[in-house]
Amino acid sequence: MEKELMENQGSPAETYYRKVQLPAGDLHVYASGELFAGLDYKVFEMANNNLQIPDSKYMSYTPDVHVGVGTCIGTTAIWSADSGYVSPSIVGSDIGCGMRVHLTNLHKDDLREVKLRRKLVKAIERHLPVEEHARGHFSDIRLEHIIRKGLYGLPKKYVPDGYTPRKATSLTRVECGKFGFDEQYLDRLPEMVWHRSHRQLGTLGNGNHFAEIQAIEIDEEHRDIAEQWGLTDGQVVVMIHSGSRAWGGAVNQYCSSEMVKTMSRTGLGTADPKLLFAPLDSDCAQTYVNLMYSALNYAVVNRHLIAYGIREAGKEVFGAKFEMTTLYDLMHNYAWAEKHDGQSLFVHRKGATRALPAGHPDNPDMYAGTGHPALIPGSMGTSSYIMVGKPGGKNNYYSICHGAGRIRSRSATKRLVTLDQFEASLRIGTEDEVVVNQRMLESLIDESPQAYKDVDQIIDSVVGAGLAGVVAKCKPLAAVKGV
């Protein structure tokens, strides 16, 4: 399969964009020349399979793209909302996985001592159930309420900034706090899923999920936006990365099984048997779409409850004066309908973040004049970013990266990266040590920075392409990982 690239001419942004002509259609790639040259050949094979799904309108890769199951992580794929297709493979198994950032009233100097950072991490472990199953946490929350109502199904005690929906930032500073869907589809999931999912409420999960304590550096070009968002130099923030846990996993498993049957019966398919898809007007597609929205409700509540636990830990360590207000919550694994140039489109994002510019009608009211915060995590031990969408993002349907992107599998990372290298990346034993909750660092080597691309190169590509700009850089002080 030969890649024929368009010539990069005109604006500087075009040096970060390439249109790759594949047998099944055009793939749009946003990446620097160096990142593009380093892409695994399999990402193009996978794109060609994805483009064989009928009636595709658009498909692109962000610079953090890497091979996934059926579809690459870092994909935006679009069909008509009226006569298109939906693909669980182009959403991902962790439905609704995404990011949340909270602002605190602490300065990095308040956490200068490694001993104090360790104290905070231990307090977080007491309030945040990091094990796979949270035994007894949040037992007063009714799972059916949050599945149906999202954040608006939480009891008042878990909304610490007040329960007036228009005033509570934890309810309004989110991409979406409640996803509506046809609740009759809930009956298709087995009873045991409800029990397991309830026990996992407010948990991080394993893999690349985390909660980090970070200190920010404001980018001068966007200092005015940072100030409007309440950001200050040296401010301590909390960044959370998690998804829909057992609920999303059950939705994906059940719906994928049903979709395999439909594809077999109707003759749909590509060279990749793991690439699943169905027409939006089919029963299995409607089942998936409706249950997917229930998983999005779970995911946004899950991140909210993780933040609630960290807030309680902060009060334990710093007293009642400790504050932790929501900056924003958004997803990077989902599919839903969006309006673009008057067209109703069904947009899939798998490992891709929506970044809307100022003036876009889909921005929450408080971010209408600036664009909303786009939250991009780095790898463990490296910086993360708070960004804002630019008008040029329209060219990619306002999709940007979702992180650094893996360059090594977990097994390869464990084989190639030594414990000494990992400790050096976390600056263990220095005043700048990134304190980690895990007692045995060996268990986290597969999440070391050496497993990922250089996040700064990823961000440079996004900025260079004119998709988004940097508002603040977030340097890690401490990290809490699930197991």
C-alpha positions as CSV (number, residue, x, y, z in Angstrom):
1,M,0.0,0.0,0.0
2,E,1.7,3.1,-1.2
3,K,1.3,6.5,0.6
4,E,0.9,9.5,-1.8
5,L,1.2,12.7,0.1
6,M,-0.1,16.1,-0.8
7,E,2.5,18.8,-1.2
8,N,2.9,21.0,1.8
9,Q,2.5,24.5,0.5
10,G,1.1,27.8,1.7
11,S,0.6,28.5,5.4
12,P,3.1,27.2,8.1
13,A,0.2,25.1,9.5
14,E,0.4,22.8,6.4
15,T,3.8,21.5,7.4
16,Y,1.9,19.7,10.2
17,Y,-0.8,18.3,7.9
18,R,-0.7,15.6,5.3
19,K,-3.5,14.0,3.2
20,V,-2.6,10.3,2.7
21,Q,-4.3,8.7,-0.3
22,L,-5.2,5.1,0.6
23,P,-7.0,2.6,-1.7
24,A,-10.2,3.0,0.3
25,G,-10.1,6.8,0.6
26,D,-8.3,9.8,2.0
27,L,-6.8,9.9,5.5
28,H,-5.9,13.3,7.0
29,V,-2.9,13.2,9.4
30,Y,-1.9,16.1,11.7
31,A,1.7,15.6,12.7
32,S,5.1,17.1,12.2
33,G,7.4,15.5,9.6
34,E,9.4,13.7,12.3
35,L,6.3,12.2,14.0
36,F,4.8,11.3,10.7
37,A,8.0,9.5,9.6
38,G,7.9,7.5,12.8
39,L,4.3,6.1,12.4
40,D,4.0,2.4,12.3
41,Y,2.9,1.1,8.9
42,K,0.0,-0.7,10.6
43,V,-1.7,2.6,11.4
44,F,-2.2,3.0,7.6
45,E,-3.5,-0.5,7.2
46,M,-5.9,0.1,10.0
47,A,-7.0,3.4,8.4
48,N,-7.7,1.7,5.1
49,N,-9.9,-0.9,6.8
50,N,-11.8,1.9,8.6
51,L,-12.3,3.8,5.4
52,Q,-14.0,0.7,3.9
53,I,-17.0,1.3,6.2
54,P,-19.6,2.6,3.8
55,D,-20.4,6.3,3.3
56,S,-17.5,7.7,5.3
57,K,-17.4,11.5,5.3
58,Y,-14.0,12.1,6.9
59,M,-11.2,10.3,8.8
60,S,-8.1,11.8,10.5
61,Y,-5.3,11.0,12.9
62,T,-3.9,13.3,15.6
63,P,-0.1,13.3,16.2
64,D,-0.3,10.9,19.2
65,V,-1.9,8.2,17.0
66,H,-0.9,4.5,17.7
67,V,-2.3,1.1,16.9
68,G,-5.4,-0.1,18.8
69,V,-8.0,-2.8,18.5
70,G,-9.8,-2.4,15.2
71,T,-9.1,1.3,15.1
72,C,-6.1,3.4,16.1
73,I,-6.1,5.5,19.2
74,G,-6.0,9.1,17.9
75,T,-8.8,8.7,15.3
76,T,-11.7,11.0,14.3
77,A,-14.2,9.4,12.0
78,I,-17.4,10.9,10.7
79,W,-20.6,9.8,9.1
80,S,-24.0,11.4,8.4
81,A,-26.2,11.4,11.5
82,D,-29.2,10.5,9.3
83,S,-27.8,7.6,7.3
84,G,-24.4,6.8,8.7
85,Y,-22.8,4.1,10.8
86,V,-21.6,3.6,14.3
87,S,-18.6,1.6,15.3
88,P,-17.7,0.5,18.9
89,S,-14.2,0.0,17.6
90,I,-13.9,3.7,16.8
91,V,-15.1,4.6,20.3
92,G,-12.9,2.2,22.2
93,S,-13.6,-0.3,25.0
94,D,-13.3,2.3,27.8
95,I,-16.4,4.3,26.7
96,G,-16.3,7.9,28.0
97,C,-12.7,7.8,29.1
98,G,-11.6,11.4,29.6
99,M,-10.0,14.1,31.7
100,R,-10.9,16.4,34.5
101,V,-9.0,19.3,36.1
102,H,-9.7,21.0,39.4
103,L,-8.0,24.3,40.6
104,T,-6.8,24.6,44.1
105,N,-5.9,27.5,46.3
106,L,-2.4,26.1,46.9
107,H,0.9,27.3,45.4
108,K,3.6,24.9,44.5
109,D,5.7,26.3,47.3
110,D,3.1,24.9,49.7
111,L,4.1,21.5,48.5
112,R,7.9,22.1,48.3
113,E,8.7,19.4,50.9
114,V,8.7,15.8,49.6
115,K,7.5,14.6,53.0
116,L,4.3,16.7,52.6
117,R,3.7,15.4,49.1
118,R,3.9,11.9,50.5
119,K,1.5,12.8,53.3
120,L,-1.0,14.1,50.7
121,V,-0.7,11.0,48.6
122,K,-1.3,8.8,51.6
123,A,-4.4,10.8,52.5
124,I,-5.7,10.5,48.9
125,E,-5.3,6.7,49.2
126,R,-7.5,6.7,52.3
127,H,-10.3,8.7,50.6
128,L,-9.9,7.4,47.0
129,P,-10.4,3.6,46.6
130,V,-7.6,2.9,44.2
131,E,-8.1,-0.9,44.3
132,E,-10.0,-2.5,41.4
133,H,-13.1,-2.9,43.5
134,A,-14.2,-0.2,46.0
135,R,-15.7,-2.0,48.9
136,G,-18.3,0.1,50.6
137,H,-17.3,3.5,49.1
138,F,-20.3,5.6,47.9
139,S,-22.8,3.0,49.1
140,D,-25.3,5.8,49.6
141,I,-25.3,6.6,45.8
142,R,-28.0,4.8,43.7
143,L,-26.3,3.6,40.6
144,E,-29.6,3.7,38.5
145,H,-29.8,7.4,39.3
146,I,-26.4,8.3,37.9
147,I,-26.8,5.9,34.9
148,R,-30.0,7.7,34.0
149,K,-29.2,11.3,35.0
150,G,-25.4,11.6,35.1
151,L,-24.1,14.2,37.5
152,Y,-27.7,15.3,38.2
153,G,-28.3,11.9,39.8
154,L,-25.9,12.5,42.6
155,P,-27.0,13.2,46.2
156,K,-26.4,16.8,47.4
157,K,-23.5,15.8,49.7
158,Y,-21.4,15.0,46.7
159,V,-21.8,18.4,45.0
160,P,-19.8,20.5,47.5
161,D,-20.2,23.8,45.6
162,G,-23.9,23.9,46.0
163,Y,-26.8,22.2,44.4
164,T,-28.2,25.0,42.3
165,P,-27.4,23.7,38.8
166,R,-26.7,27.1,37.3
167,K,-24.2,28.0,40.0
168,A,-22.5,24.7,40.8
169,T,-19.3,24.7,38.7
170,S,-18.9,20.9,39.1
171,L,-22.2,20.5,37.2
172,T,-21.8,23.2,34.6
173,R,-18.1,23.2,33.8
174,V,-18.3,19.9,32.0
175,E,-18.6,18.9,28.3
176,C,-21.9,17.3,29.2
177,G,-23.3,16.5,32.7
178,K,-26.2,14.3,31.5
179,F,-26.6,12.2,28.4
180,G,-30.2,11.4,27.5
181,F,-31.0,8.0,26.1
182,D,-33.8,5.5,25.8
183,E,-33.8,3.7,29.2
184,Q,-35.5,0.6,27.9
185,Y,-32.1,-0.6,26.6
186,L,-30.8,-0.9,30.1
187,D,-32.8,-4.2,30.5
188,R,-30.5,-5.9,28.0
189,L,-27.5,-5.8,30.5
190,P,-27.2,-8.6,33.0
191,E,-28.0,-7.9,36.7
192,M,-24.4,-8.7,37.9
193,V,-23.1,-5.7,35.9
194,W,-25.0,-3.3,38.2
195,H,-23.5,-4.8,41.3
196,R,-19.9,-4.7,40.0
197,S,-20.2,-1.3,38.5
198,H,-21.6,0.2,41.8
199,R,-18.6,-1.2,43.7
200,Q,-16.3,0.5,41.2
201,L,-17.8,4.0,41.5
202,G,-15.1,6.6,42.1
203,T,-12.2,4.4,41.2
204,L,-9.3,5.1,38.8
205,G,-8.8,1.7,37.2
206,N,-5.4,0.5,36.0
207,G,-3.3,1.1,32.9
208,N,-2.7,4.7,32.1
209,H,-5.4,6.1,34.4
210,F,-4.2,8.4,37.1
211,A,-4.8,11.3,39.4
212,E,-2.0,13.8,39.5
213,I,-1.1,16.8,41.7
214,Q,0.5,19.4,39.3
215,A,1.9,22.9,39.3
216,I,1.1,25.1,36.3
217,E,3.2,27.5,34.2
218,I,1.0,30.0,32.2
219,D,1.9,30.5,28.5
220,E,2.4,34.2,27.9
221,E,0.5,34.2,24.6
222,H,-2.7,33.1,26.4
223,R,-2.2,34.8,29.8
224,D,-5.4,36.7,29.3
225,I,-7.4,33.5,28.9
226,A,-5.6,31.9,31.8
227,E,-6.6,34.7,34.0
228,Q,-10.2,34.5,32.9
229,W,-10.2,30.8,33.8
230,G,-8.7,31.5,37.3
231,L,-5.2,30.2,36.6
232,T,-2.1,31.7,38.2
233,D,1.6,30.9,37.9
234,G,2.6,28.2,40.3
235,Q,-0.9,27.2,41.2
236,V,-1.5,23.6,42.2
237,V,-4.1,21.8,40.1
238,V,-5.5,18.2,40.2
239,M,-5.7,16.3,36.9
240,I,-7.8,13.1,36.7
241,H,-7.8,10.5,33.9
242,S,-10.4,7.7,34.1
243,G,-13.4,6.2,32.3
244,S,-16.6,4.2,32.7
245,R,-15.0,1.2,34.4
246,A,-17.1,-2.0,34.6
247,W,-20.2,-0.4,33.3
248,G,-18.6,0.7,30.0
249,G,-16.8,-2.6,29.7
250,A,-20.1,-4.5,30.0
251,V,-21.7,-2.2,27.4
252,N,-18.9,-2.7,25.0
253,Q,-18.8,-6.5,25.5
254,Y,-22.5,-7.0,25.1
255,C,-23.0,-4.7,22.1
256,S,-19.9,-6.0,20.4
257,S,-21.2,-9.5,20.6
258,E,-24.5,-8.4,19.1
259,M,-22.8,-6.5,16.4
260,V,-20.7,-9.5,15.3
261,K,-23.9,-11.4,14.8
262,T,-25.5,-8.6,12.8
263,M,-22.4,-8.2,10.6
264,S,-22.3,-11.9,10.0
265,R,-25.9,-12.1,9.1
266,T,-25.8,-9.0,6.7
267,G,-22.4,-9.6,5.1
268,L,-20.8,-6.5,6.5
269,G,-17.1,-6.6,7.3
270,T,-13.5,-5.7,6.3
271,A,-10.2,-7.5,6.3
272,D,-10.0,-6.9,10.1
273,P,-12.5,-9.0,11.9
274,K,-12.1,-6.8,15.0
275,L,-13.4,-3.8,13.3
276,L,-17.1,-3.7,14.2
277,F,-19.8,-1.4,12.7
278,A,-23.4,-1.3,11.8
279,P,-25.9,1.2,10.2
280,L,-27.2,3.7,12.7
281,D,-30.8,2.7,11.9
282,S,-30.2,-1.0,12.8
283,D,-31.4,-2.4,16.1
284,C,-27.9,-3.4,17.3
285,A,-26.6,0.1,16.5
286,Q,-29.4,1.8,18.4
287,T,-28.7,-0.6,21.3
288,Y,-25.1,0.4,21.3
289,V,-25.7,4.2,20.9
290,N,-28.2,4.3,23.8
291,L,-26.1,2.1,26.1
292,M,-23.0,4.1,25.2
293,Y,-24.7,7.2,26.4
294,S,-25.4,5.5,29.7
295,A,-21.7,4.7,30.0
296,L,-20.8,8.3,29.3
297,N,-23.0,9.2,32.3
298,Y,-21.1,6.8,34.4
299,A,-17.8,8.1,33.3
300,V,-18.4,11.7,34.1
301,V,-19.7,10.8,37.5
302,N,-16.8,8.5,38.1
303,R,-14.3,11.3,37.5
304,H,-16.4,13.7,39.7
305,L,-16.3,11.2,42.6
306,I,-12.6,10.7,42.2
307,A,-12.2,14.5,42.6
308,Y,-14.6,14.4,45.6
309,G,-12.3,11.9,47.3
310,I,-9.2,14.0,46.6
311,R,-10.9,17.1,47.9
312,E,-11.6,15.3,51.2
313,A,-8.0,14.3,51.4
314,G,-6.9,17.8,50.7
315,K,-9.0,19.1,53.6
316,E,-7.6,16.4,55.9
317,V,-4.0,17.6,55.1
318,F,-4.5,21.4,54.7
319,G,-7.6,22.0,56.7
320,A,-11.0,23.5,55.9
321,K,-9.5,26.4,54.0
322,F,-8.5,24.0,51.2
323,E,-10.4,24.6,48.0
324,M,-10.8,22.5,44.8
325,T,-13.0,24.0,42.1
326,T,-13.8,22.4,38.7
327,L,-12.0,23.8,35.7
328,Y,-13.5,21.4,33.1
329,D,-14.3,17.8,32.4
330,L,-14.3,16.2,28.9
331,M,-14.1,12.9,27.1
332,H,-11.9,11.4,24.5
333,N,-13.6,8.1,23.7
334,Y,-17.2,8.6,22.4
335,A,-19.5,9.1,19.4
336,W,-22.4,11.6,19.1
337,A,-24.2,13.9,16.8
338,E,-22.7,17.4,16.0
339,K,-23.6,20.2,13.7
340,H,-20.9,21.3,11.2
341,D,-21.7,23.9,8.6
342,G,-25.4,23.2,9.0
343,Q,-24.9,19.4,8.5
344,S,-25.9,16.9,11.2
345,L,-22.9,14.5,11.5
346,F,-22.2,11.5,13.7
347,V,-18.7,12.1,15.0
348,H,-16.5,9.3,16.5
349,R,-13.5,10.3,18.6
350,K,-11.2,7.5,19.9
351,G,-8.3,9.0,21.8
352,A,-9.2,12.4,20.4
353,T,-10.2,15.5,22.3
354,R,-12.7,18.1,21.2
355,A,-11.3,21.6,21.4
356,L,-13.7,24.4,20.5
357,P,-12.6,28.0,19.9
358,A,-14.2,31.2,21.3
359,G,-17.6,31.9,19.9
360,H,-18.5,28.3,19.1
361,P,-22.2,27.7,20.1
362,D,-21.4,24.3,21.8
363,N,-19.1,26.0,24.4
364,P,-20.6,26.1,28.0
365,D,-21.8,29.6,28.8
366,M,-18.8,30.5,31.0
367,Y,-16.4,29.6,28.2
368,A,-18.3,31.2,25.3
369,G,-15.9,34.1,25.0
370,T,-12.6,32.1,25.3
371,G,-13.3,28.5,24.2
372,H,-13.3,25.8,26.7
373,P,-10.2,24.2,28.4
374,A,-8.9,21.2,26.4
375,L,-7.1,18.9,28.8
376,I,-4.1,16.9,27.5
377,P,-2.2,14.6,29.8
378,G,1.5,13.8,29.3
379,S,3.1,10.5,30.3
380,M,4.0,9.7,33.9
381,G,6.7,12.0,35.1
382,T,6.3,14.5,32.2
383,S,4.3,17.6,31.8
384,S,0.6,17.8,30.9
385,Y,-1.2,20.7,29.1
386,I,-4.2,22.8,29.4
387,M,-5.1,24.1,25.9
388,V,-7.7,26.1,24.0
389,G,-9.2,25.5,20.6
390,K,-8.4,27.8,17.6
391,P,-10.5,28.6,14.6
392,G,-8.2,26.4,12.4
393,G,-9.6,23.4,14.3
394,K,-12.6,23.5,12.0
395,N,-10.5,21.8,9.4
396,N,-10.3,18.7,11.7
397,Y,-13.8,19.0,13.1
398,Y,-12.2,20.5,16.2
399,S,-10.4,17.3,17.2
400,I,-6.9,17.4,18.8
401,C,-4.7,14.9,20.5
402,H,-5.6,13.2,23.8
403,G,-2.1,12.6,25.3
404,A,1.4,11.5,24.4
405,G,0.6,8.3,22.6
406,R,2.4,5.0,23.1
407,I,5.5,4.0,21.1
408,R,6.0,0.7,23.0
409,S,3.7,-2.1,24.1
410,R,3.5,-2.8,27.8
411,S,5.5,-6.0,27.4
412,A,8.2,-4.3,25.3
413,T,8.5,-1.5,27.9
414,K,9.0,-3.9,30.7
415,R,11.6,-5.7,28.7
416,L,13.6,-2.6,27.6
417,V,13.2,0.0,30.4
418,T,15.2,-0.6,33.6
419,L,14.1,0.4,37.1
420,D,17.0,2.9,37.3
421,Q,15.8,4.6,34.1
422,F,12.3,4.8,35.4
423,E,13.4,6.2,38.8
424,A,15.5,8.8,37.0
425,S,12.5,10.0,35.0
426,L,10.6,10.4,38.3
427,R,13.6,12.2,39.9
428,I,13.5,9.8,42.8
429,G,15.6,11.0,45.8
430,T,15.7,14.7,44.7
431,E,13.7,17.7,45.9
432,D,11.7,17.5,42.6
433,E,10.7,13.9,43.1
434,V,7.3,13.0,41.6
435,V,5.9,11.1,44.6
436,V,4.0,8.0,43.6
437,N,1.5,6.0,45.7
438,Q,2.8,2.6,44.5
439,R,5.2,0.9,46.9
440,M,6.9,-1.1,44.1
441,L,7.8,1.0,41.1
442,E,8.5,-2.2,39.1
443,S,4.7,-2.6,38.8
444,L,4.5,0.7,36.9
445,I,7.3,0.4,34.5
446,D,4.9,-0.2,31.6
447,E,3.6,3.3,32.3
448,S,7.0,5.0,32.3
449,P,7.7,8.0,30.1
450,Q,9.9,5.8,27.9
451,A,6.7,3.9,26.8
452,Y,5.4,7.1,25.2
453,K,6.1,9.7,22.5
454,D,7.5,13.0,23.5
455,V,4.4,14.9,24.6
456,D,6.1,18.3,23.8
457,Q,6.4,17.2,20.1
458,I,2.7,16.2,20.1
459,I,1.7,19.6,21.5
460,D,4.0,21.4,19.0
461,S,2.2,19.6,16.2
462,V,-1.2,20.6,17.4
463,V,-0.2,24.2,17.9
464,G,1.7,24.3,14.6
465,A,-1.3,22.9,12.7
466,G,-3.4,25.8,14.1
467,L,-5.8,23.4,15.9
468,A,-5.2,24.7,19.4
469,G,-3.0,26.8,21.6
470,V,-1.3,26.2,25.0
471,V,-2.8,28.1,28.0
472,A,-0.7,26.4,30.7
473,K,1.9,23.7,31.1
474,C,1.3,21.4,34.1
475,K,4.4,19.9,35.9
476,P,3.7,16.8,38.1
477,L,4.4,16.9,41.8
478,A,2.7,13.7,42.8
479,A,0.8,10.8,41.1
480,V,-1.8,8.3,42.3
481,K,-2.2,5.2,40.1
482,G,-4.9,2.6,40.4
483,V,-4.3,-1.1,40.4
